[in-house]
Amino acid sequence: MQILVRHLPPLLIGSVLGSFIALGGTTVFAEREEITSSIPFEELRTFTEVFQKVKTDYVETVEDKTLIENAIQGMLSGLDPHSSYLNQEAYQELTISTGGEFGGLGIEVGMDNGFVKVIAPIDDTPAQRAGVKAGDLIIRLNDTPVKGMTLNDAVKVMRGKPGTRIKLTIVRENEDKPLTIDIVRDIIQVKSVKQRTLEPGYGYIRVSHFQSHTYDDLEKAIGDLKKENNKTGIKGVVLDLRNNPGGVLNAAVDISDAFLKSGLIVYTEGRVSDASLKFNARSDDLIGGAPMVVLVNNGSASAAEIVAGALQDHKRAIIMGSKTFGKGSVQTILPMKNSNSALKLTTARYYTPNGRSIQAKGIEPDIKINKVEISSVEGDEDSGFDEADLPKHLQNSKSDKGKEKGKEKEEMKVTPNKPKKPADSKTDETDVTAEEEPLIKSDYALHEALTLLKGLAVIGNAS
């Protein structure tokens, strides 16, 4: 999520769940409601009466500070799933999590009807390796029910010393009974950008999270792709935003800007003036206008939706996959003056360049890709019947035969859908899998994106 911190350097925005501070744009601003300073004395009397009853009649003694913090938590949690009160400890944890390294499981979470909902597992983390998926509902942490916990309390339990274990009980769609997943905590170091060459001229860029350094990482990744494909040039790029839960607003704007030459990227509308912002593209297209396909799914949230929406509205890329998460609100961090605490308060909604709000709606892909499972059929060779199998068929001319043989030799040299790795790159488990299995089987959506890019390239060459 994107978070704006007031009373700190401008647009210092951190990622926790997937919300954003965006921009206020064009002429589409709601009228500002006049904020009254009236105090609801009757309601405060009721609050005071309840406070006193708890102080005197509750079965155990409770400190005033605890009662007040719980009251504040209740006030904010009743607003929406993303607003909350950050006490000193929670505020420090927020700072740690936005730094890109912390001890935990590696999942972005929110609240859903009292349960912790997985927005997306982060790439190369214990949660992803253990099989946690976007959309999972966590109902127990070890033996403790989640129902009744605040999100901050649940996050606190999931974080911990690297090497320690935690058991998640998960409810998953299409599963008959809850799943139990054991995970070993680790230091979470989020690498936000990865890249590789799918075929000569066709690059793949994976952005797993939006952090302050993501644009620099993207710029380097595109530079590496250009070096790897210096003979063919960049013919097309797949930008993979699947299971990307969001992050820093400035990073989302910069990533969008990397592929746009001009125009509005995103804007926000809120009740106060500094919640209404807008951002415009200002730099050149880093891939020179080459065709793009952006992959998204239900785990693509907030910042990822800003990028997808901007590129879709500008018709700069084809969006492929499934409908995104629909996180279209902005959370602002408001530090409290008299303590080391803060409010994480929803202050605005953000909109795509064409004025679309994705809140609770998501980004609808241009091309939908359903979940499929590809299995091999017996025998690799085509057993079909053609002209050459007919008795007494006419022979081809010598010149045509020569051309056909040359074509066969040329085709035999091509190894489609095999990722080309730089000579100095290290091999990890993901890369090994990609090399051993055809792309259509290991990642069907990516295979379809590559196929589409190749088709666009053919059409571009013909025109």
N, C-alpha and C positions, 0 to 999 in steps of 0.2 A: 504494500500500500504506500501511497505517497503521503508524506507528513510535512507540513510547513511549521517551522518553529519561529514564533514571534519573540521579539526582544533578543534575538540572536542574529548572526549574519543573515542577510536576505536570502530567501529560498534555500535555506539549509534544511533539506528534506530527507527523511530517513525511511527505510522500508521495514515494515513489520508484518503486515498481513496482505496488503495489496491495494492501498488507497492512494490518492494523489492530490497534490495541489496543482491546478492547471492554470488556465489563463482566462481572463475575462475578455470577451471578444465582440467585435462589430457592434451592432445596435440591439442585440438580443439580451437586454438586461432587465431583470424583474425590478419593479419599484422597491426601493428600500423601505422596509417597515420602520416606523418610528419606534425606537426603543424607549419604553417608559421606565421611570425610576420608582414607580409605586411599589410598596412593600406589602406582601399579602399577610397582614397581621393575624387574621383568623387562622390561616393554615399554619403559621409559625407557632401559634398557641397550641395547636394540635400536636405539632412536632415536639414542642417542649414538654407537653404532658406525657407523650409516649416515651421520650428520653428519660424523664424522671421515673416513670413506672419501671422501665427496664433497669435503671440504676438501683431501685429499691427492692423490686420483687423478683428479679431474675434469679434462678437457682444458684448462680455463681457470680462473683464480683467481676465486672467488666470495666476496663479502663475507659475514661472519657475519650481519649484519643482513638481507641478502637471503635467505639460507638459512632463517633463523628465520621471517621473514614468509611465505615460500613454504610452510613447514611448517604455519604457523597457517592460511593460506588453504586448504591441502589438508584440514586437519582439519575446518574449517567447511563447505567446499563438499561434503564427503562426507555431510553431515547431510541437507540438503534444498536445493531450488533457491534459497531466499531468504536463508539464513544466509550471512554473509560477514565477512571482516575488513576494516575500513576503516583504512588507514594515514592519515597526516596529510593527504595530498592528497585521498584519497577522502572523508575525513570533511569536508573543506572543500567538496568538490563536493556532498555531500549537503546541507550547509547552504545552498549556493547554490540547489540545485534546489527546496528546500522554500520558498524565498523568493518563488517565482512568476515569476522572470525570470532567464534564463540563455541562453547562446549554444549553439545546437545544431539538432537536426532536429525535435523535437517529437513523440517517441514514447515510450510507456511500454513497457519491455521486461523479460523474464525469461529464464531459461535453460531449454532443453528438449533433453535428450540431447546436450549439448555445443554446441548452436547457440543463437543469440539469437532468442527468439520475441517477436513484436510482440503485446503485450497490447491496445494500442489506440493509434491516432494521436490526438494532441490537436487539437482544433478550431482552424482558422485558423493552421496551422503549415506549414512547408515539406514535412514528411512527408505530411500529409494532402493538400495540393495536388498533390504528385507522384504520388499514387495508392497509397501504402502502406496496407495493410489489416490489421485485427485477424486474428491467426492466421498471418500471414506468418512464415516462418523465414528469418532472415538467415544466409547461409552464407559470404559474403565481404564484407569492408569494403575498398573499392578492390580491390587485388589480394591482400590478406592473408586467408587462410582463418580463419574464426571458431573452428573446432574447435581446442580446446586453450587458448583465451583464457578468462580469468575474466570475469564480467559487468562488473566494474569496469573492466577493461582495454578491453572492447568499448565501454563508455559513454565512456571517455576518448577513444577514436578518433573516435566519432561527434560528440562535442562539438568545438567549434573556433571560430575567428574568424568572425564574420558575413561573408558574401560569398564564403567559400571553398566548394569543391565536394567532394562525396564520392559514390562510386559504391557502391550496395548491390546485391549479388546475392542474389535472393530466391527461395525455393521456396514456391509457393502451391498450395493444394489445387485440383484440377481443371485445373491447367495442365500441359501436356506437358513443358515444359522450364523451367529457371530463368529468372527475369526480371531484367533489369538496369535499375535506376532511378537516375538522376542527381539529386542534391538539392543545392541551394545553402543552406548554413547561414544562420541568421538569429537575431536576438534573440528568444527565446521568452518572450512575455508572455501568460500564461494568463488569459483572461477567463472566469471560471467560470460565469457565469449570463447568459443572454440570454432575451428574451421577445418575444412578439408576439401580436396578436389574430388568430385564424384566421377566425372569423365572429363577429358580434355576440353577446357573452355567453360565448364559448369561447376560453380562453387557452391559449397554448403556452409552456412554460418549459423551456429547455434548460440542464442542469447538466453541464458538460463535465469538471469536476475538483472535488475537494473541498479547499478551502483555508481558511485561518483566517478570511477575510473572506466566505466563500460565503454564510453565513446573512444577513449584512447586504445582500449583493447580491440574494439571494432576496426579502427583505422589500421592497426597493425595486422589484424587478420586479413583485411582486404589487400594490404600490401603484400602479404605472404601469398595470397591466391594469385595476385598479378604476376609475381615472380615464378610461381609454379606453372602458370599458363602464359608465359611470355610469348610463345610461338603462336598460340591460337587467339590470345586475348580473352577477356571475359565475355562469354556469350549469354550467360544467364546466371542468376543466383537464387538459391533457396534460403530464405530467412526463417529459421525455426524458432517459434515462440511458444511451442507447446509446453504446458506445465510451467510456464513462467508466471509467478504470482505477483509480479510488479516490482516496485522499488522506488528509486529516487526519480522525482519528476524531471529534473534537469536532464537526466540520462535518457529518459524516454523522448524528450524533445530533441536532444542531440542525435539520437539514433534515427528518428524520423527525418531530421534535417540532413542526415548523411545521404539520403536518397531523394531529396526534394531540392529544387532550385529556388522556389519561392512559394508564397502562400501561407495561409493560416494552418497551424498544426493542431492546436487545442485551445479551448478557453473554458473559464469557470464562471459560474454565477453564484453569489452568496449574498447575505444580508448586509455585510460590512464591506467597506471599500477595498480593503486589502485582500479580500477573498475573491475579488473579481480581477482576473488576470488574463493575458493572452500572450501567445508565443507564435512567432512567424519564422518560416524557413529563411535562412540568410546565406547559406553556403552552396557550393557546387555539389552535384551528384558524384559521389566517390566511385561509382561504377559506370559512369558515363552514359546513363540511360539504358543500360542493359536490362532485358526483361527480368522480372522478379516474381516469385511465388512466396507468399507468407503462409506458413503452416501454423494453425491454431487449434485449440481444443477447449474443453470445459475447464481445464486447469490454467488457461491463459487469462490473467486477471489484471485489472487496473492499468498499470504502465504498459503492459503488453497490449491491452485493448486500445490504449491511446495511439500506439504505433500502428497497429492494424487498422484502426479507424481512419487515421490520417492518410495512410498510403492507399486505402480503399477509396476514400472520398476524392483524392486527387487522381484516381485511376493510375497510380504509379505501379501498383502491384495487384496480382490476383490473390485473393484470400481463399485458402483451401483448408478444409478440415471440418470441425464441428463447432457449434455455437459456443462462444466464450462465456466466462463466468458471470459477467454482468456487474462488476464492481465499479460504479460510476460516481462515488462520492469522495469528498476530500476531507481528510482529517488534518487538523492543525494542532501542533503541540503548543500549549500555552503554559509556560512556566509560572508557578505561583510566586508572588513577591516575598512572602514571609516564611518560605520553607523550601526544601530541595525537592518538592513534588511538582506535578504538572497535570494539566488536563489534556487528554487526547479527544478532541471534540470535532464532530462533523460540522464543517462550516460552509461547504459549497458542493455543488454538483459540477462535473466537467462534461464538456460537449465536444463532439468531433467537428471538423471544419464546416460541414454542412448543417450543423446545429442539432445533430442527433445525440440524445442522451442514452447511454448504454446501461444506466442504472436498472438492475433487475431484468434487463433485456439481453444484454450482451451484443457482440458483433456477429451478425449472420454471415457465414462465408459465401463467397461467390460460387464456389464449387464445394458441395458437401461430400465428405468421405466418411462412409460408415465403417464401423469396426469389422474387419474381416480377418479370416485366418486362411493363409495360403498353404496348401499341401501339395507335395509332388505327386505326379501321376506315374504309373509304371512305364519305364522306358523314356529316355530323353529325346529320342529322335521322332520326328513326325512320320507317322505311318500312313499319311494320306495318299490318295491316288491322283496322278496327274498325267499330262500328255505324254511324258517320256515313258510311262508304263504301258501305253497302248501298243499292240503289235503293229509292225510296219509303219510306225510314226515317221514323219519326215525328219531328216537330220538337219541340224542347224548348219549355217555356212561356216567355213573355216575362220573367217574374220570374226564372226560372232562367237564362235567357240573360244577363240583366243581372248576375246573381251570377257566372256563368262568366266574363263579360268583365272584371268587376272583379277576379276572381281571377287572370285572365291578366295584367292590368296589374300586379298586386301581385307575381306571380311573376317578371315581367320585370325588376323592380327589384332582385331578389336576385341577387347574384353569389357562388354557393357556392364555398367552399374557397379564396377569395382572401384572403391575409393583409392585415389592416388595419394600416397603419403610422402611428405617431404623426407629427404634422405636423413636429416638430423632429428626427425621426430621419434618419440618413444612409442612403443607399442603397448596399449593397455587392453583390458579385457573387451571393451566396446569395439575397438578397432579390429581385434582378432575375429570377433563374431561377424563384423561387417565383411571381412575378407573371406570367411569360410562360407557364408550363406549369400545367395543372390539377394540384391536389395529388395526385390519384390516380395521376398519372404521375410527378411529381417525387419523391414520398415516399409510397409505397403504405401503409406501416405507419401513418404519421401520419394519412393519410386514413381508414383503418379505425378508428383510435382516436377521431377526431372523429365519425365516424358512430355509433360505440358511445355516446359521450357524448350525442349528440343523442337517441338512442333512450332512454337513461336519463332524460333530461330530460322526454321525452314521457310515460314511465311515471310519473315523479314528479308531473307535473302532473295526470295522470289520477287518481292516488290521492288 
